[in-house]
Amino acid sequence: MADADRHLKFSDNAWDWLGKGVYFWEADPRRGYEWAVEACKAKGGEPFVIGAVIHLGNCLNLMDRGSLDALKSAYRSFEKFHARSFPGSPLPENKRTTKGPAHNLDCAVINHLHQMLAENVDADGNPSPLPPFNSVRGLYQEDDPVFDGSKILSKTHIQIAVLTPETSIQGYFRVPEAQYR
């Protein structure tokens, strides 16, 4: 989709929890709007929500055991890569900042996995049978428990990072305010 490149922001921050990509909330326009309100407070502008028809394609689904196994292997490979490339330097860290969580380690490992697949190698440097990922999907748990003693958090949501917007995003539209306010 040619317009996706012009209209949708590709995020490539070192702290993005799903690595690089165009980010979406899955089936939760209200949470998307809450995020937009906070972003507009900091940067200005009018908050709104877009919906999209997304074909996940080859998806690194962080709620799937096979994907989690691939991520574990990528972490071991990333440790070796980091030690060779930055001797004596600590690995990036996931940490809490004044602006919220920074997932620097998660981001680095996921992006490392993408790079390995782009180079057609697995975690051991052997030819990889896996094609590159089009998207990453994960369950993000945040905020306070929904009630005292609960492990269910009030802003838990599924997020998607699309790496190939030109082929994965079939279309997008502005969501009517009545669906999220």
Stockholm file with secondary structure:
# STOCKHOLM 1.0

chainA/1-181         MADADRHLKFSDNAWDWLGKGVYFWEADPRRGYEWAVEACKAKGGEPFVIGAVIHLGNCLNLMDRGSLDALKSAYRSFEKFHARSFPGSPLPENKRTTKGPAHNLDCAVINHLHQMLAENVDADGNPSPLPPFNSVRGLYQEDDPVFDGSKILSKTHIQIAVLTPETSIQGYFRVPEAQYR
#=GR chainA/1-181 SS CHHHHHHSCCBCCTTCTTCSBEEEESSCHHHHHHHHHHHHHHHCSCCCCEEEEECCCSEEETTSHHHHHHHHHHHHHHHHHHHHHSTTCCCCCEEEETTEEEEHHHHHHHHHHHHHHHTTBCTTSSBCSSCCCSEEEEEECCSSBSSTTCSCBTTCEEEEEESCHHHHEEEEEECCGGGTC
#=GC SS_cons         CHHHHHHSCCBCCTTCTTCSBEEEESSCHHHHHHHHHHHHHHHCSCCCCEEEEECCCSEEETTSHHHHHHHHHHHHHHHHHHHHHSTTCCCCCEEEETTEEEEHHHHHHHHHHHHHHHTTBCTTSSBCSSCCCSEEEEEECCSSBSSTTCSCBTTCEEEEEESCHHHHEEEEEECCGGGTC
//
